[in-house]
């Protein structure tokens, strides 16, 4: 009788599905890597993704990993990650939205000082840390800093046409690097990169820039070498 009961118990156990471990996307796990590839393959075939991801499996996998690390939607990452002069950067709007949605802080707010067009005119970002209730102030960004860094001197600079918006973007970027560097993954914003490199869209998913406008390459005798326009690749 006991043998029959044991046999029935074994048959019942064999009929039950074997519990499988949960698989998460990863570059360093075989099953996780295969899962990431399958998801990336689906994104790479969608016409909703930007050009630098369409048909490009490696770029899609990198975007998936970045989205996983910061808890963001993969499509939003793909639509808001730019590459200027070979350097990736977030759009400021996306970075601000990531901070506001992370749950660790109140929404970013902006404090202004000075009179428009005066050297001390500018703003700083601030937010309240939910866990401690402490107000976290960013550093001041004003015209004195903008002019000293030469951000407004670039051709087509948005500092000339929409300065208040640029103050907000730069103040938010400084605040994020001070209090939530993990959310930006060490990347600058697109606007910051453009302030450094005078880049123009080329219309094919890349940017171009004149190296003469970026730097002077000097020979040992001090004479500058004339640079050629350089194409700036996207994530392809």
N, C-alpha and C positions, 0 to 999 in steps of 0.2 A: 504493500500500500504506500509506503513511504517512497519507494523507488518510482512509482507512478506519479506521485505528487511532485517529486524532484524533476522528473522528465517534463511534466506540464509547466513547471515554473521556468525551466530552461527554454522551452519552446516559446513561452510568452515573452521572456526577456529577449530572445533572438528576434522576435517579430517587431519589437519596439525600435524606432529609429535611433541611430547612434548620435548622441549629442555632439555637435561640432563646436569648436571654439570660435568665438567671435573674431572676425578678421578685420583689421583696420588698415587703411592705406599706409604704406611705408616703403622707403627705398631699401631698407635693410632686412626685409623679411620676404621670403619667396612668395607666399600667398598674398601678403599685403602689396607686393610689387605687381603681381598679376592683376589684382583688383584695381590698382591705380591705372594700369595700362588699359584695362577694359573701359573704365570711366573716361580716361583721357581720350581714347579712341572715339567715343561717342561725341565728346565735345569737339574734337578736331574735324568732325564731319558736319557740324552745324554751321549754318550761315549767319547765326546770331553772334558768333565770336568774332573779335577783330581779326584783321588780315594776318597778323603775325602768329596766330594760333590755328588758322584754318589749314588743315592737312599737316600740321606740325605736332606730332605726338610728344616729342621731348618738351616743347614749350608748354603744352597743356599739362603735362605731368608736373612740371615745376610750379605752374600756377595752382594746381590742385594741392600740392604740398604746402605752399604759402597760405592758401585759404584755410587748410586744416590747422596750421599753426596759430593763426590769429582768430579762428572761429568765424570766418567770413564766407559768404556765398562764392563758389568758384567762378561763376559767370561775372559777378561784380568785380572780382579780382582781375580777371582778364580784361574787362572793360576799363579798368582804372589803373593799370600798371603800364607805364610808358618807358621807353628807352631812348635817351638822348645822349649822343656821343658815347655809346656803348655802356652807359650807366643807367640802371633801372631806377625809377622813382614813382611814387604814388601820386595820384591827383590829390590836391589838398582837400577837395570836397569829400573824397572817399576816406581820407585819414581822419577828418573831423567826424564823419559819420561813424567810423570804427570806434573812436574814443567815446562818443555819445552813447553808442550801443553796447559797450562792453560791460556795463553794469557796475563798474568799480568807482565811477565818478559821476557827479552831476553833469548836465550838459555844459559844454564850454561856453563861457561868457567873455565879453571883451570890455576892457576899461580904457577910456580915451583920455588924453591930456594935451595941453597946448592949443595953439591956434593953427588952423589950416595953412599950409605952405611955410610955416616957421620951422626952424631946425629941431625944436623939441616936440613938434606935433607927431603923435603916434599912438600906439595902443599896446596893451599886453593882454594875453589870455589868462583866464583863471577858471577854476572849478573847485568843487568841494569833494573831498574824498569821503565816500559813503561810510566806510568802516570806522573812521576816526572823527568825522565831522570837521576836519581841518580844511581851511581854505588854502589852495595851492596856487600861488601866483607865478606866472611866467615872467620872462624878462621883457623890458620895454623895447619896442621896435619903433624908431622915429626917423625923421628925415635925415638927421645927422648921421645915423648908422647907414641908411640907404645910400646917401651920397658918398660916404667914406668907403663903402664897399663897391661902389660903382654899379649898383644894380639898375639904376634908372638910366644909365648911359648907353645901354645896349640898343641897337636898332630894333624898333618894334616893341620896345619894353612896355609891358602893361602898367608899370609904375607911372607912366606918363598919361595913360588914359583912364585907369581905374585904380588910383592909389589906395583908397580906403579898403577895397577888396583885397589888394595885395598885402596891406598891413595885417588884415585878419588872417590871411593864409600863412604869412610868415610867423606871426605871433603864435598861431596854433601849432605850427611845426616845431618851434622852439619849446613850447609847453610839452608837447608829446615826447620829445627827446629827453626832457628833464624828469618827467614823472611817469611816463608809460613807454619806455623805449622798446619793450617787447612787441607792442602793437605795430610799430613801424618796421620791425625786423632790421633796423640799422640803415634803412634806405632814406634818402632825401625825398622831398616832394618834387614833382615835375617842375613847378615854378622856380624852386631853388636851383635846379640844374640849369634851367633856361637862363637864369640870371648870371650863371657862371659861363655857360657856353652860348654864344650867339648862334643859335640853330634855327633853321627854317624848314618847314615841311617840304618834302620833295614830291609828294603826291603818290608815292608808291609804297607807303608804309615805312619809309626811312626819313631821316632828317639830314640836311647838309649844312656845313659851316665852312667859313673861310679861316684856315689856320692862322693866317696873318693877323686876324682880328682876335685870336685867342692868345697867341704868345709869339715871341720872337725867338727863333732858334739861333743861338750865336755860335760862331766858329771860335776857335781858340784865340784868334786875333781880335775878337769882339765884333766882327762884322755880322749882321743878321743874314740868315738864309731865307729866301722867299719860299713860303709854303704853297701848296696847291690845295684847292677846295677838296674837302674830304667827305665821303659819304658816311653817315652814321647809321649803323645797322640796327634794326629792331631785333626782337628775340626770335630769330629764325635759325 
